[in-house]
Amino acid sequence: MIRSKILSTGMYVPPKILKNADLSAFMDTSDEWIKQRTGIEQRHWVEVGTTTSDLALEASLAAISNAGIKKEELDMIILATLSPDHEFPGTACFLQKKLQVPLIPALDVRQQCTGFIYGLSIADQFIRTGTYKKILVVGAEVHSAGLEKSTSGREVTVLFGDGAGAVVLGATEVTELKSDSYLYSTHLHADGTYAEELWTPSGTGMKEKDRMTIKQIENGAIWPKMNGKAVFVHAVKRMPEVLIEALEKNELKIEDIDLFVFHQANLRIIDMIAKQFNIPEEKIFNTIQKYANTTAATIPIGLDEAVRAGKLKKGMLVASAAFGSGFTWASAIYRW
Ligand SMILES: CC(C)(COP(=O)(O)OP(=O)(O)OC[C@H]1O[C@@H](n2cnc3c(N)ncnc32)[C@H](O)[C@@H]1OP(=O)(O)O)[C@@H](O)C(=O)NCCC(=O)NCCS
């Protein structure tokens, strides 16, 4: 039976690092507040002029090289981001141009922190049906250009970093369901009731004469807004829920999972999930301390780092779960 399998991973973060204390230069915050509330110690931010598709390109080239394939073998590009290069066309098209692989389909996924798992799920459907054999799935973000870098934006701004992660998903013939390497299942959800709990109020379709107005700039509608407590409360409910859904679907127990690579918005959310399921610390791979929340890039960056750190090895059973703006939430279980 044809299933999909992660053939390789790749990642890229821009070189410039901002420690928590560096943010105090333009807002009233502290290393202590950020570390205590979120676990974040630093983040990478691009220099002005570097775009999401630039970061995506570097991560994609690494994933393609690690897969030992030629970029011309790709059948499709899926790119998840909440920080597109432009309102349109999609950032996947800009990545395609930079990768120089014209004609194959290029699709943007706009599911924020859950975007990578949504992308993986879409790619999986194309591979399971035999439509495509190799799909590049990327999560990439340049948050820094879209954050309000002053005290009024501090609750959101301190949480986010720039970066990109990519995988090549390929078709594989599975004969041993319980031991072959493949993507077991993905589980996707959304509840738009909460769309305005974490969002950017301005944009296309506003009840304004023009898409962008001076008023929107002056009243801060161009910056992301977050109801942090609501996000927290929903995240600690939905991530466990969707993890259980994935385990039940595959008749697995939490102890069967060798490694958890979660979306990481806040270390406290991950700690609460670990406590709830009694997951030992060494089974959870976290990168938020170094990279902050890189939204759609968090999980593929985590996978690539885990591979390179020797923590993710062939044959291991891996679970991922994510929660984010939308609200959206999702999970995936795969054998490496
Ligand atoms: C944002 C978050 C870290 C805030 O933590 P919290 O424990 O709820 O914060 P508290 O309510 O204890 O503290 C809020 C206070 O800190 C202040 N504060 C907010 N951001 C701050 C910052 N960066 N530095 C210093 N102080 C800050 C607030 O102004 C508020 O001050 P006040 O009490 O005088 O009004 C937390 O709500 C969170 O992580 N939510 C989820 C966020 C998330 O996951 N987002 C991404 C989704 S994918």
The ligand as a Tripos MOL2 file, in Angstrom:
@<TRIPOS>MOLECULE
LIG
   48    50     1     0     0
SMALL
NO_CHARGES

@<TRIPOS>ATOM
      1 C1          1.3060   36.0600   26.6560 C.3       1 LIG1
      2 C2          1.5160   35.3010   27.9410 C.3       1 LIG1
      3 C3          2.9540   34.8320   28.0100 C.3       1 LIG1
      4 C4          1.2320   36.2230   29.1240 C.3       1 LIG1
      5 O1          1.4840   35.5020   30.2870 O.3       1 LIG1
      6 P1          0.5360   35.6710   31.5380 P.3       1 LIG1
      7 O2          1.0680   34.7680   32.5780 O.co2     1 LIG1
      8 O3         -0.8740   35.5050   31.0740 O.co2     1 LIG1
      9 O4          0.7980   37.1310   31.9090 O.3       1 LIG1
     10 P2          0.2760   37.8220   33.2220 P.3       1 LIG1
     11 O5         -1.1990   37.9840   33.1200 O.co2     1 LIG1
     12 O6          0.7720   37.1150   34.4300 O.co2     1 LIG1
     13 O7          0.9980   39.1970   33.1280 O.3       1 LIG1
     14 C5          0.4670   40.1570   32.3210 C.3       1 LIG1
     15 C6          1.1730   41.4180   32.7460 C.3       1 LIG1
     16 O8          2.4610   41.4160   32.1560 O.3       1 LIG1
     17 C7          2.5800   42.5320   31.3040 C.3       1 LIG1
     18 N1          3.3400   42.1380   30.1330 N.ar      1 LIG1
     19 C8          2.8650   41.6310   28.9670 C.ar      1 LIG1
     20 N2          3.8900   41.3860   28.1330 N.ar      1 LIG1
     21 C9          5.0010   41.7290   28.7750 C.ar      1 LIG1
     22 C10         6.3630   41.7170   28.4200 C.ar      1 LIG1
     23 N3          6.7680   41.2770   27.2130 N.pl3     1 LIG1
     24 N4          7.2670   42.1400   29.3220 N.ar      1 LIG1
     25 C11         6.8870   42.5800   30.5210 C.ar      1 LIG1
     26 N5          5.6060   42.6290   30.9170 N.ar      1 LIG1
     27 C12         4.6730   42.2050   30.0510 C.ar      1 LIG1
     28 C13         1.1690   42.9190   30.9610 C.3       1 LIG1
     29 O9          1.0900   44.2580   30.5830 O.3       1 LIG1
     30 C14         0.4500   42.6370   32.2560 C.3       1 LIG1
     31 O10         0.6890   43.7100   33.1340 O.3       1 LIG1
     32 P3         -0.4190   44.1700   34.2080 P.3       1 LIG1
     33 O11        -0.6370   42.9990   35.0860 O.co2     1 LIG1
     34 O12         0.2400   45.3280   34.8750 O.co2     1 LIG1
     35 O13        -1.6210   44.5330   33.4090 O.co2     1 LIG1
     36 C15         0.5550   34.0830   28.0290 C.3       1 LIG1
     37 O14        -0.7560   34.5200   28.1380 O.3       1 LIG1
     38 C16         0.6870   33.1610   26.8690 C.2       1 LIG1
     39 O15         1.7110   32.5530   26.6330 O.2       1 LIG1
     40 N6         -0.4050   32.9620   26.1220 N.am      1 LIG1
     41 C17        -0.3770   32.1260   24.9540 C.3       1 LIG1
     42 C18         0.3490   32.8390   23.8740 C.3       1 LIG1
     43 C19         0.5390   32.0140   22.6470 C.2       1 LIG1
     44 O16         0.6700   30.8260   22.7450 O.2       1 LIG1
     45 N7          0.5970   32.6970   21.5110 N.am      1 LIG1
     46 C20         0.8970   32.0930   20.2670 C.3       1 LIG1
     47 C21        -0.1840   31.2240   19.8270 C.3       1 LIG1
     48 S1          0.2950   30.0540   18.7400 S.3       1 LIG1
@<TRIPOS>BOND
     1     1     2 1
     2     2     3 1
     3     2     4 1
     4     2    36 1
     5     4     5 1
     6     5     6 1
     7     6     7 2
     8     6     8 1
     9     6     9 1
    10     9    10 1
    11    10    11 2
    12    10    12 1
    13    10    13 1
    14    13    14 1
    15    14    15 1
    16    15    16 1
    17    15    30 1
    18    16    17 1
    19    17    18 1
    20    17    28 1
    21    18    19 ar
    22    18    27 ar
    23    19    20 ar
    24    20    21 ar
    25    21    22 ar
    26    21    27 ar
    27    22    23 1
    28    22    24 ar
    29    24    25 ar
    30    25    26 ar
    31    26    27 ar
    32    28    29 1
    33    28    30 1
    34    30    31 1
    35    31    32 1
    36    32    33 2
    37    32    34 1
    38    32    35 1
    39    36    37 1
    40    36    38 1
    41    38    39 2
    42    38    40 1
    43    40    41 1
    44    41    42 1
    45    42    43 1
    46    43    44 2
    47    43    45 1
    48    45    46 1
    49    46    47 1
    50    47    48 1
@<TRIPOS>SUBSTRUCTURE
     1 LIG1         1 GROUP 0 **** ****
